[in-house]
Amino acid sequence: MVQFTPVENIPGIVQELKKNFDEGITKDLIFRKQQLQKLIQFFDENTKEIEEALYKDLHKPSIESITAEVAPVVDECKYMIKNLERLTKPTHTKKRFGLNASDKTYIRKEPKGVALIIGAWNYPIHLLLLPVVGAIAAGNCAVIKPSEVAEATNELVAKALPKYLDPRAYTIVNAGVTGTTALLEEKFDHIFYTGNGAVGRIVMSAAAKHLTPVTLELGGKSPAIVCDSADIKLTARRLLWGKFYNNGQTCVAPDYVLISQENHDDLIKAFQTTVKEFFGENPQESQSYGRIVNHRQFDRLQRILESTEGNKIVVGGQTDRENLFISPTIVSPVKGDDPNLMQDEIFGPILPVVVVKDLNEAVNIINSKDKPLAMYIFAGKSEHYNFIMDKTNSGGTLVNDTLMHLQEMSLPFGGVGPSGMGSYHGDKSFDTFTHERSTMIKSTSLESANQARYPPYTDSKKQLMSVMVFGFPAAAGAKIKTISTVFGAAWNIFFSSSGKTNQDSKL
């Protein structure tokens, strides 16, 4: 079992990283690329060990470990290496104020400093190291805090990763509640947290003391709406794949289903068939089905199952505490305001199905809850999914599938409201850890043109500056009149021997 970092060491760790950042070692593009390449090497040389650790922690099937944990991080590393020059290149702006016409204006892309990255236990590689890629690419130092709940993966990362990443810039801190609390007392330049909303509020509160910017990747009750135009068999396969992937312990897993009475029975039959196709007659024996992470989470889910009185379990319901096994479970019909199944995020292999009379009722149920991290709409007609998207809000939306938008790294991933703030993936990962520094280089020539903005202020200067700020009017007659006024004002300012005429009073 990995040893926690002594709490008394934490301030010194952060200060050392700040000192090293100030020395500029992470700002060099060659250094950044080398570190990203080292992270790829970590995966190349430890893939088997990563799979074994994930299996110990979550009984995670090998294909899920590769596609959902390893591949996204490696892909992000390669993307950043390929695009680093473009991402770090200053962006020139189109000037809008007349007096700046001959000047240089651009936005510098600068690292924020020292970041704190706190990972989550459900995807303990992906959700920890994908933000690290963004921090490295943007030129930051980072404290990397793995989840202590995924013990085997935490131990692997703590022992192996420091062999690859430069310890002057990236330090792993192993911590529970006490150590994490101590970390949050330190002044960071950015905090990136993935987890639940309760801890997210603690993180944000701690960050507020130092006015530290945060990225919060949280969760919520992500709905799946099955429209009457949907392909029911396809819907059943794709919806249940996303629900039971990683045993339902996914922040964007479908949390409940909304469907009309007309299609309810067909969907339930398709669900029953699909579960058998995916996991066989006894899912506990399936090598494609994971486990709950620990007994604390198991007991929470067990209480939810025990509270389904009055609701019918139409699929599954079997549990084995010693094996941390809860079968793929579907409960239907469930009321939209059910106090046990429809209030908090389930975060496990239990799927409630709610019958609605129409899409308006579905929208009302969705909008009665916090804005979700994801929304899934199954529909064969664009007017159906557009209707729902126009009347709701969510971090992301996927039509006719589940989870796959998270795998598409060209799309920003993040929540809205209680499901999170900020986003990452691809360019957004770089942007998250980057400060955009507005820069202007003023010309020292044509100083006479600046007389219009210097005191003493006069009517002529006001007239000329007004045109520079507001532009010329659209109407032809007014434009001609304004041009005449501007010429007169310019003559008074730049060519009159006294700088003003008798009519040009001071303001």
Secondary structure as GFF3:
##gff-version 3
##sequence-region A 1 507
A	DSSP	three_ten_helix	7	9	.	.	.	ID=ss1
A	DSSP	alpha_helix	10	22	.	.	.	ID=ss2
A	DSSP	alpha_helix	29	58	.	.	.	ID=ss3
A	DSSP	alpha_helix	62	64	.	.	.	ID=ss4
A	DSSP	pi_helix	65	70	.	.	.	ID=ss5
A	DSSP	alpha_helix	71	88	.	.	.	ID=ss6
A	DSSP	beta_strand	91	92	.	.	.	ID=ss7
A	DSSP	three_ten_helix	98	100	.	.	.	ID=ss8
A	DSSP	beta_strand	104	111	.	.	.	ID=ss9
A	DSSP	beta_strand	114	118	.	.	.	ID=ss10
A	DSSP	alpha_helix	126	137	.	.	.	ID=ss11
A	DSSP	beta_strand	141	145	.	.	.	ID=ss12
A	DSSP	alpha_helix	151	160	.	.	.	ID=ss13
A	DSSP	three_ten_helix	161	163	.	.	.	ID=ss14
A	DSSP	beta_strand	170	172	.	.	.	ID=ss15
A	DSSP	alpha_helix	177	185	.	.	.	ID=ss16
A	DSSP	beta_strand	190	194	.	.	.	ID=ss17
A	DSSP	alpha_helix	197	210	.	.	.	ID=ss18
A	DSSP	beta_strand	214	217	.	.	.	ID=ss19
A	DSSP	beta_strand	222	226	.	.	.	ID=ss20
A	DSSP	alpha_helix	232	244	.	.	.	ID=ss21
A	DSSP	three_ten_helix	245	248	.	.	.	ID=ss22
A	DSSP	beta_strand	254	260	.	.	.	ID=ss23
A	DSSP	alpha_helix	261	279	.	.	.	ID=ss24
A	DSSP	three_ten_helix	283	285	.	.	.	ID=ss25
A	DSSP	alpha_helix	295	306	.	.	.	ID=ss26
A	DSSP	beta_strand	313	315	.	.	.	ID=ss27
A	DSSP	beta_strand	319	320	.	.	.	ID=ss28
A	DSSP	beta_strand	325	326	.	.	.	ID=ss29
A	DSSP	beta_strand	329	331	.	.	.	ID=ss30
A	DSSP	beta_strand	350	356	.	.	.	ID=ss31
A	DSSP	alpha_helix	359	367	.	.	.	ID=ss32
A	DSSP	beta_strand	374	378	.	.	.	ID=ss33
A	DSSP	alpha_helix	382	391	.	.	.	ID=ss34
A	DSSP	beta_strand	396	399	.	.	.	ID=ss35
A	DSSP	alpha_helix	404	407	.	.	.	ID=ss36
A	DSSP	three_ten_helix	417	419	.	.	.	ID=ss37
A	DSSP	beta_strand	420	421	.	.	.	ID=ss38
A	DSSP	alpha_helix	427	432	.	.	.	ID=ss39
A	DSSP	beta_strand	434	441	.	.	.	ID=ss40
A	DSSP	three_ten_helix	447	453	.	.	.	ID=ss41
A	DSSP	alpha_helix	459	470	.	.	.	ID=ss42
A	DSSP	alpha_helix	476	490	.	.	.	ID=ss43
A	DSSP	pi_helix	491	495	.	.	.	ID=ss44
###
